[in-house]
């Protein structure tokens, strides 16, 4: 049951909002700020955040810390396990207590232990089948619930991968919801796909929403705005994730399929075509080596004008970039440029490997060599220069070339080490995507800046909640909060007993 003191804290917050105050948000594990951007744009004040990665925290400060000194406590990285809510508000110089300071508490908790690809890596490293269940990151949601108890928000928002629904046979969101309901929240969770909300990327994410009883409202989730029939692989992943969902509990909200009458999902050409052509990696690699993530290049002028999506990325409020953008760094991998150029749209690593073998055999013939010379140093050296060493059967999805008419596959934090999962659709450019192109595929506006070098920027982008998806969720929450605030007197009457 909710204590009388906690009910009173929530009612006071609701009265404050009814008087016209802006709802205040605390985001835990904020990353560079993809979800925060959605919250800010929807009308929430970014009062505080917690992020352990120094480079991501610096990106957050770059984009949301206007007017603050570089050493301001608000700008610094923090570890949620070493940080208490009261310690946070004290460090930030708030005049309010932790329980008074925040109306919404959100978290994009680390997903490595929950995601199936992360589980496999943990098994490999630890040599144990259940290593993912022992990963300390898997229990951070319990630490998050402690933050909720100390801050008494009106709204709770959690984002993670769908595999958190089937964590070794355990439905973690169901546990979280059960716990929150015991302390006076109405809860719900569902899966949303970023491509259904205008993001040029097929990205499945699990969202949990909890609304304080004092609001007198049930959790809602945004309706899709764009149509895409998901690839078969995503449907299979959904089935695995939903295996342990108990429909009878009423907490799981059935996934809303988009209507075919909606606008088509944003394709990668509409997302990227106005960005600068990058060919220096082949013509003059020194240019790329000298280029910094912060260097700005002008947009392309397109004969038929730019897409609505590109215009949106150029003109996002407070993040406008009307003349050009930064982030035009790409990986220098000369062995593979000829392969990229010949790959078909939508092709993956097995096709790329076949192309590499063909190019290698053609070069052998030109040099008067054949398989008879396979033990020679010349043959082996040439093969190493032209053919990737990965086994196609073990790495079927290691490479992938964007289809210009379809959304991209999911971007991951692994892009910080390897961008071969996103090869540019333009064969003339023959490369993997740039930092800014990855940001566009994630729906970060062009005026959003990333701290650190190329690898750090890719990692931050891959880890982020797509801002457009975050905005869709945040707008729904803001509407519910505004509606509930307007009826605060009625709510007080209901929960005063």
N, C-alpha and C positions, 0 to 999 in steps of 0.2 A: 504494500500500500504506500501511497505517497504521503509523506509527513505533512502536517499542517504548515510547518515552516517553509517547506519546498513549494507547496501550493501558493503560499503568499508571495514568494519570490517570483513565481511565474505570473501571477496576477498583476504584480507591480510592473513587470516587463510589458505585459499586454496593455496596461494603462498608459505606459510611456509611449508605446507605438500608436495608440489611439489618439494621443495628443499631437501626433505628427512627426515623431522622431524617426530617424532612419534605422532600420534593423541592422544590428552589429553582428559581424561574423568572425569566428575563429576557425581557421583551417589547420588541421594537423596533418603532417606529411604532405605539405602543399606542393612540393616539387617547384618547378619554375613558375607555376601559377596558371595552368590551363583552366581548372575549375574555378579558381579565384577570379579569373577574367570574366567567366560566365556569371558569377555571383555579383561582381561589381557592375557589369552591364545591366543586370536585372534590377539593380537598385539597392544592393546590400553594401554596407560599409565594411571594408577589409580592416577590421580593428586590430587583429593580431594573427600571426601564423607561426607554425613550428615546422622546420625543415632541417634535417641533419646534414645533407649534402652541401658543402660550402659553395660550390659553383651554382647549384640550383637556387640556394638562398640568395646569392648575389644577383642572379637573374631576376628573382622576385623583387629584390630591392631596386634594381634598375627600372623595373616597369611600374611598380606601385608605390615606391618610396619617395615620390617627388617632394622636394622641400626639406628632406631629412638629411642630416649629416651622415657621412659614410660610416662613422663609428656609433651611430644611434643604435640603441638596444633593439629597436624594432627591426633593424636590418640584419641582425646577426643570425647565424645558424644555431639550431638547438636540437637536442636529442629528447624526444618525447618521453623516453624512459628515465631520463635524468632531470626532467623538468616537471614541476607541479603547476597546476593552474594558478594557485595563489602566488607562487614564486614568479610566474610569468607576468602577472599583472603588476606585481611589485617592481620587477625589473623594468617594465615599460612605463612606470610612473603613473599608473592609473589611480584615480582617486576613489574608484569603486573596488569592491571585493570581487573575487573570482565569480561568485554566485550572481553578482549584479551586472557583470561586464558584457555578456554575450547572449544574443537572441538566437543565433544559429551556430551550431558546432558541426563542422564537416571534416571528413577524413578520406583520403585516398591511400589506405593502408598498403604497405608493400605486398605485392602479389606473388613474389617469386616462389614462396612455399605452396601457394594455392594453385598456380598455373601448372598445367600438366607438363609443359616444356621445362618449367623450373623444377618440378619434382624429379624429372629424369636426370637433370644436372646434379641435383642434391644426392640422388642415389649413387651416381657415378663418383662423386667426390668422397662421399662418406662410406660407400660400399655397403649400405644398408637399405633394404627395401622400404622401410618406414622413415627414412631420414627426413623427408619433407615434414612429417608430423612432429619431429623433434626440433625443427628449425625455430629458433626463438622468435623470428618474425611472424610465425603463425599464431602466436599468442598476443600480438600487439593489440588485437581488438579488445582484449580484456583490459589492457591499460587504457584504451580509448574510453571504455565504459566508466572507468574511474574519473576521467576528465568530465564525462557527462554528469556524473554524480556531483562533482564539485562545482560545475558551472550552471546546472539547471537550465539548459536552453529550451526555448519554445519549439525549435526544430532541430532534428538530427539528420544528417545526410552522410551516407557511407557509400563509397564506390570501390569496386574490385572486379576481378575476373569472374566469369560465370562458374569456373571450376571450384570456387569457394562453396558452392552448393553441394559439392560431393567431395569433401575433404577426407579421404580415407573412409568413405561411407557416412560421414557426418555432415549434416546440413548446418553450417556455421551461421548463415543469416537467420535461420529459424531459432537458433539458440539466442542470438543477439536480440531478436524481436521478443522472444519470451521474457528475457531479462528486463527489457525496457518497459514492457507492459506491466510488470510487477511494480514499477515505480511511476506509473501514471502517464504512459505514452500509448498512442494508437499507432500501429506499425504496419508496414507493407514493404514488399520487395518485388522486383521484376528484372527482366533483361531488356536492355535497349541497344539498338544497333546504330552506330554513329551515322551510317550512310542514309538512314531514314530521317535524319535531321539536317541534311544539307552538307555533311562532311564528306569529302571525296575519298572515303576510306571505309572498308567493311570491317568494323571493329565492334565486337560484342562486349558489353559491360553490364555488370550486376549493380543495381542501385537499391539501397535500403533507405527508406524515409520513415521517420518517427515524428509525430506531432503531439505536443503536450495536450493532455485532456482538456485543459483550460481553453484551448482554441475551439473545441467543439466541432472538429472537422476530422474526416478520415483521409489518410494519405492518397494522393493522386499522382499520376505520372503523365508526362506530355504525350500527346498523340503525334504519330509520324507526320512529317511534312513533305516527304519525298518517297517515291516508290522505287524499290529494288527487290527483285526476287533473289534471295540469298543463294550463293553457290552451295552445292550439295554438302561440301565439307563442313560448312557452318551448321547446317541442320543436324548432322551427325554429332557434332560437338555439343549442341544444345541438348540432344537426347541424353548424352552421358551426364551432363551437368544437372539435368532435371530429374535424374533417376531417383533421388532421395527427397524430392519435394512432396510434401503432404498437402494436397489440394484441400483437404477437409479443414485444415487449420484456419483457412481464410486469409492468411497473411500473404501468400503468393498471388500477385496480380498477373493474370494470363497475358502473355505477350501479344501486343496489338500488331497485327499484320497491316502494312500500309495499303491503302486503296490504290488500285491501278489507275485511277483518275488523277492521282497526285502527280506533280512534276517528277520527271525522271531524276534518279540520283545523279549527283554531280560526278562527271567523269574526270579523269586526270588531265585531259587536254584543256578543258575549261578551267581547271585549277591552276595549270602551270604555263599555258602558252604565251602569256604576256611577259614572263620573266626572261632575263637576258639569255641569249644563246651562249653556251660555254663550250668552246672547242680548244681552248689554250692547253688543256691537258695533253693534247696530241700535237699541237703545233709549236707550243712554247711552254713546257711544263714549269719553267722558272717563274712564270707569271703566277701560276697557282701557288707555288711554294711561297711567294712573297705576299700573296693576298691574305688579308685577315678577315675573320668572321664579321668584324665591324665595318668593313669597307662597303660603301654603297655604290651600286651600279644603276644606271637608268633602265626603265622598263622598255620593252620592245613596243614599237608602233605596229599594230595589226591592221591589215587592210579592211577587215570587217568589224573592227572594234573589239573590245574586250568583253569577256563573259560577265554575267551578273555576279558570279562568285568572285572573280578577280576584283571587280569593283568593290565588293563587300570587304575583301581583304585589304584593299588600299584605303578604305574610308571608315574603318571601324572607329567609333567615337573614342577619342582620347589616344588613339593609336594610328592616326592617319599617316600615310606615306604616299603623297600624290605623285611624286616624280621618280622615285626609285626605292630600292630596298637593299639591305645588306644580306650577308650569309651565303655568298656565292662561292663557297669552298666545296671541292669535290676530291675524292680519293684518286691518287695516282697509281693506277694498276695497269701499266702498258701491256702486259701479257694478254689481257682480256678485252682490250678495246676492239680488236677485229671481230671477236666473238659477239660482243654487244651489238655491233653494227649489223650482223647477219641474223641475229635472233628475231623470231617473229613475235608479235605482240602476244602476251600471255604465255610465252614459252618459259619453261623452268630449267633446272640444272641438267636433267638427262638430255634434253635437246641441245643445250649449250655444250655439253661434253661431246656429243656427236659432231657438232659443228667444229669444235676444236680439233677433233681427230681428222676430219676432212681437210681442214686448213693445214694441219701438220703433214698429212700424206701428200698434199699438193706441193708443199714446200720440199719434201723429200725428193719427189720426182724432179722438181726444178733443179735440184742440186745433185742429181744422179745417184741418190741414195735409195735404199729399200730396207725391208725388214731384215735382210741378211746382215745389215750393219748395226743391228740393235744393241750390240755389246760395245760399240765404239763410243768414245768420249764425245765425238761430234753428234752422233745420233741422240745420245742421252741428254746432252746439253740443249740441243734444239727442242727436244720434247719438253724439257723443263721450262723452256722459254715460251712454249705455245699451248701446252695442255694442262689444265688444272688437275691437281692430284687427287681430288676427292672422288670417292666411290659413288656413282650415281644411285646405287641401291640404298646406300646409307644416308645420302643427302639429297633426296628427290626434290626438296623444296628450298634448297640452299640459295638458288638464284631464281629471279623472276623478273620478267620484263613487263612494264606497265602496259595496259591496254588503254589507249587514249579515250575510248568511249565508255569506259567503266571506272568505278571507284577503285582505289588501290587496295591491296591487301593490308592487313594490320601492321602498323609500325610498332616496333618494340625497342626496348632499351638497348638491345644487342646492336642496334645501329651505331652505337658508340664505338663498336669494334668492326662492324661489317655492314656495308650498305648494299650488298649484292641482292638482297631481297627486294630491292626497288631500283631496277635498271630503267633509265629514262626511255620513254617510248620513241623518241626521235633518234632514228638510227644514224643520222648525220652527226649527232653529238656523241653517240657511242660512249656512254659513261653511266655511272650510278647517279642518283639524285644528289643535289646540293643541299646544304643546310637549310636555305630558304625554301627550297622545293619540298623538303620534308616538313617544314613548318606549315607550308600551305596545305599539304595533304592532311595535316593534323588540325587545320583551321585556325592556326595562329595568325593574327593580322600582321601585315608587313611592318608595322611600326613597333612590333614586339621584339625586344632585343634579348640575346642570349649571351651570358657571361662565359668566359673560358674559351678554349680552342675548339677546333672542329669536332673532335671526338666527344668532348663534354657537351657541346650543343646538341649533337645527335642523340646522346643518351637522355638529355633532359626532354627533348621533343618526344622520343619514344615512350618515356615514362608518363607523359602528361595525359590528363583528361582532355579530349578535344574541346576547345572553348565553345564551339557551336552546340555540342551536345550538353556541356555544362550549362550553357545559357538556357537551353530548352527546359532542363530540369529546374534551374533557378527561377525562371519566370513563373513556372507552375507554383513553386513554393512561395514566391513573393506574392502572387495573387491570392493564395490561400491565407497567407499571413495578413494581407491587407483586408480581406473580407472578414476574417476573424476579429481583427482589430476594430473594425467598424461596429461589430456586434459585441464588444467587450463587456458592456453592462449586462447583457443577457447571460453571457458566459459566467460573469462573476456571481450572478444569482444562482446559477446551476451548481457551482463548485464551492460556494461559501460554507456549505454544511460540513 
